[in-house]
Amino acid sequence: MPQSLPTDRPTHLDPRTGADADADGSLDSGVDTGLDTGLDVETDVDSGARPSGAQQEILLELVDDEGVTIGTAEKLWAHQQPGRLHRAFSVFLFDRQGRMLLQRRALGKYHSPGVWSNTCCGHPYPDELPFVAAARRTAEELGVAPALLCEAGTVRYDLPDEASGLIEREWNHLFVGLVTGPVRPAPEEVDDYAFVTAEELRALEAERPFSVWFRTVFEAALPGIREIAGNAW
């Protein structure tokens, strides 16, 4: 994995307990995580209308200005200029120390390769609930299921990506939660990952490229983030 972080590599979670372990083996759980405020997640990661064939096109849900489904479109076509407004989701997960799990997108991705972004982003399949899609995709990309996942509102945006020439016209469902298991990223999806504090995030944003949507979805999700990870955010 590339050594691209200005901070130390993330502390991996103890597979025996699912909690962060310090160098001396002690656990740091000083953050009030608000475990009674969200939904416990027990999701079959294979649920949803996953395409059955490797060559089958991936369809997204097109929506109107109120977020109501009006049809479907092929994924790449929906992201080509001028773009088509479609449903998406963004996930922000935190460990027991209140650090955010970031990922660096794999270099082989056609959209925004090699940039840092939030824990997970994606698109529900047609007729798939955004909550189910968020849990499914987090498991597929990072090899870990959220221990807690809460809705944190929606945000709409139109954000062109100059590097790729594509555009994000999305009605984005936001989710925040906790991760208590070891992270095992899929190399075809994730090039690197890190758990960062709010201060470390600001430093990383100043030094490294982030996805065009990161700051927009982060600020929209901030009230929910603070409920889970504390006011340090």
C-alpha positions as CSV (number, residue, x, y, z in Angstrom):
1,M,0.0,0.0,0.0
2,P,1.4,3.5,-0.8
3,Q,2.8,5.5,2.1
4,S,0.8,8.7,1.3
5,L,-0.5,9.7,4.7
6,P,1.0,12.6,6.8
7,T,0.0,10.6,9.8
8,D,0.8,7.1,11.1
9,R,-0.9,4.1,9.6
10,P,-4.2,3.5,11.2
11,T,-4.4,1.4,14.3
12,H,-6.1,-1.9,13.3
13,L,-8.9,-3.2,15.4
14,D,-8.4,-6.2,17.7
15,P,-10.1,-9.1,15.9
16,R,-10.8,-10.8,19.3
17,T,-12.8,-7.8,20.7
18,G,-13.6,-5.6,17.7
19,A,-12.2,-2.6,19.5
20,D,-9.1,-0.4,18.9
21,A,-6.0,-1.6,20.8
22,D,-3.2,0.8,21.9
23,A,0.4,-0.3,21.6
24,D,0.3,-1.7,25.1
25,G,-2.9,-3.6,24.4
26,S,-5.2,-1.4,26.4
27,L,-8.5,-0.2,24.9
28,D,-9.3,3.5,24.3
29,S,-13.1,4.1,24.5
30,G,-13.2,7.7,25.7
31,V,-15.8,8.8,23.1
32,D,-19.5,8.8,23.8
33,T,-20.7,6.9,20.8
34,G,-24.4,7.3,21.4
35,L,-25.1,3.6,20.8
36,D,-28.8,4.0,21.8
37,T,-29.5,6.6,19.1
38,G,-29.3,4.5,15.9
39,L,-30.2,1.3,14.2
40,D,-28.2,-1.9,14.8
41,V,-27.2,-3.3,11.5
42,E,-27.6,-6.9,10.6
43,T,-27.5,-6.9,6.9
44,D,-26.9,-9.6,4.3
45,V,-24.3,-8.0,2.2
46,D,-25.6,-9.9,-0.9
47,S,-29.1,-8.4,-0.6
48,G,-30.4,-6.0,-3.1
49,A,-30.9,-6.3,-6.9
50,R,-27.3,-7.0,-7.7
51,P,-26.7,-7.6,-11.5
52,S,-26.4,-11.3,-12.1
53,G,-23.8,-11.3,-14.9
54,A,-20.4,-9.8,-15.1
55,Q,-21.2,-8.2,-18.5
56,Q,-24.6,-6.8,-17.4
57,E,-24.7,-3.0,-17.3
58,I,-25.1,-1.4,-13.9
59,L,-28.3,0.7,-13.6
60,L,-28.9,3.6,-11.3
61,E,-32.2,5.2,-10.2
62,L,-32.9,8.5,-11.8
63,V,-34.9,11.0,-9.6
64,D,-36.7,14.2,-10.0
65,D,-36.1,17.4,-8.0
66,E,-37.9,16.0,-5.0
67,G,-35.9,12.8,-4.9
68,V,-38.7,10.7,-6.4
69,T,-37.7,7.8,-8.7
70,I,-38.6,8.5,-12.4
71,G,-36.6,5.8,-14.2
72,T,-33.2,4.2,-14.6
73,A,-30.0,4.9,-16.5
74,E,-26.7,3.2,-17.1
75,K,-24.1,4.2,-14.5
76,L,-21.4,5.8,-16.8
77,W,-24.0,7.5,-19.0
78,A,-25.6,9.2,-16.0
79,H,-22.2,10.7,-15.0
80,Q,-21.4,12.0,-18.5
81,Q,-22.0,15.7,-19.2
82,P,-24.6,17.2,-18.7
83,G,-25.3,14.5,-16.2
84,R,-28.6,13.0,-15.0
85,L,-29.8,13.5,-11.4
86,H,-29.7,10.1,-9.7
87,R,-29.8,8.5,-6.3
88,A,-26.6,7.9,-4.3
89,F,-25.4,7.3,-0.8
90,S,-22.4,8.4,1.3
91,V,-21.2,6.6,4.5
92,F,-19.1,8.0,7.4
93,L,-18.0,5.5,9.9
94,F,-16.0,6.1,13.1
95,D,-14.0,3.9,15.5
96,R,-14.4,3.9,19.3
97,Q,-11.9,6.7,19.5
98,G,-14.0,9.0,17.4
99,R,-11.8,8.8,14.3
100,M,-13.2,8.8,10.8
101,L,-12.5,6.0,8.5
102,L,-11.3,7.4,5.1
103,Q,-10.4,5.5,2.0
104,R,-8.2,6.3,-1.0
105,R,-10.0,5.1,-4.1
106,A,-8.2,2.5,-6.2
107,L,-6.1,3.7,-9.1
108,G,-8.1,1.5,-11.5
109,K,-11.4,3.2,-11.0
110,Y,-12.7,5.1,-14.0
111,H,-14.2,7.8,-11.8
112,S,-12.0,9.8,-9.3
113,P,-9.2,7.2,-9.1
114,G,-6.5,7.7,-6.5
115,V,-8.2,10.4,-4.4
116,W,-9.2,10.3,-0.8
117,S,-12.8,10.3,0.2
118,N,-15.2,9.3,3.0
119,T,-15.7,5.7,4.2
120,C,-17.8,4.6,1.3
121,C,-19.9,6.1,-1.5
122,G,-22.1,4.5,-4.1
123,H,-25.4,4.0,-5.8
124,P,-28.4,1.8,-4.8
125,Y,-29.5,-0.6,-7.5
126,P,-33.0,0.1,-8.8
127,D,-35.5,-0.7,-6.0
128,E,-32.8,-1.3,-3.4
129,L,-33.1,0.7,-0.2
130,P,-30.3,3.2,0.3
131,F,-29.7,1.9,3.8
132,V,-29.3,-1.6,2.5
133,A,-27.0,-0.4,-0.3
134,A,-24.8,1.5,2.1
135,A,-24.2,-1.5,4.3
136,R,-23.7,-3.8,1.4
137,R,-21.2,-1.6,-0.4
138,T,-19.2,-0.8,2.8
139,A,-18.8,-4.6,3.2
140,E,-17.8,-5.1,-0.4
141,E,-15.2,-2.3,-0.5
142,L,-13.8,-2.4,3.0
143,G,-14.5,-6.0,4.2
144,V,-16.3,-4.8,7.3
145,A,-20.0,-4.3,8.2
146,P,-21.1,-1.3,10.2
147,A,-21.8,-2.0,13.8
148,L,-24.2,0.9,13.8
149,L,-25.7,2.9,10.9
150,C,-27.9,5.9,11.2
151,E,-29.6,8.1,8.6
152,A,-28.2,11.6,8.5
153,G,-30.4,13.3,5.9
154,T,-30.0,13.9,2.2
155,V,-28.1,16.5,0.0
156,R,-28.4,17.3,-3.6
157,Y,-25.5,18.7,-5.7
158,D,-24.1,19.2,-9.2
159,L,-20.3,18.8,-9.1
160,P,-18.2,18.5,-12.2
161,D,-14.9,16.6,-11.9
162,E,-12.4,18.4,-14.1
163,A,-9.9,15.5,-13.9
164,S,-12.2,12.9,-15.5
165,G,-14.6,15.2,-17.4
166,L,-17.5,13.5,-15.6
167,I,-20.2,15.1,-13.4
168,E,-21.9,14.2,-10.1
169,R,-25.5,15.2,-10.2
170,E,-26.8,13.3,-7.2
171,W,-29.6,13.1,-4.6
172,N,-27.4,11.7,-1.9
173,H,-28.6,9.8,1.2
174,L,-26.2,10.3,4.1
175,F,-25.4,7.7,6.8
176,V,-23.1,7.8,9.8
177,G,-22.2,5.0,12.2
178,L,-19.6,2.9,13.9
179,V,-17.1,0.3,12.8
180,T,-15.9,-2.2,15.4
181,G,-14.3,-4.9,13.2
182,P,-11.0,-5.2,11.4
183,V,-10.9,-3.4,8.0
184,R,-10.0,-5.7,5.1
185,P,-10.2,-3.5,1.9
186,A,-10.7,-5.0,-1.5
187,P,-7.7,-3.9,-3.6
188,E,-9.7,-3.4,-6.7
189,E,-11.8,-0.8,-4.8
190,V,-9.6,0.7,-2.2
191,D,-5.9,1.7,-2.6
192,D,-5.3,2.8,1.1
193,Y,-7.3,3.7,4.2
194,A,-6.8,5.6,7.4
195,F,-8.6,6.5,10.7
196,V,-8.2,10.2,11.2
197,T,-9.1,12.9,13.8
198,A,-10.7,16.1,12.7
199,E,-7.3,17.8,12.9
200,E,-5.7,15.1,10.8
201,L,-8.5,15.4,8.2
202,R,-7.8,19.1,7.8
203,A,-4.1,18.4,7.3
204,L,-4.7,15.6,4.8
205,E,-7.2,17.8,2.8
206,A,-4.5,20.5,2.6
207,E,-1.9,18.0,1.2
208,R,-3.7,15.4,-0.8
209,P,-6.5,15.4,-3.5
210,F,-10.0,14.5,-2.3
211,S,-13.1,13.5,-4.2
212,V,-15.1,16.5,-5.6
213,W,-18.1,15.5,-3.5
214,F,-16.3,14.9,-0.1
215,R,-16.5,18.4,1.4
216,T,-20.2,18.8,0.3
217,V,-21.4,15.5,1.8
218,F,-19.2,15.9,4.9
219,E,-20.7,19.3,5.8
220,A,-24.2,18.0,5.1
221,A,-23.7,15.0,7.4
222,L,-21.9,17.0,10.1
223,P,-24.9,17.2,12.6
224,G,-25.2,13.4,12.4
225,I,-21.4,12.9,12.6
226,R,-21.3,14.9,15.9
227,E,-24.1,12.8,17.4
228,I,-22.0,9.7,16.8
229,A,-18.4,10.9,17.1
230,G,-18.7,14.0,19.4
231,N,-18.4,17.7,19.1
232,A,-14.7,17.6,18.2
233,W,-15.9,17.3,14.7
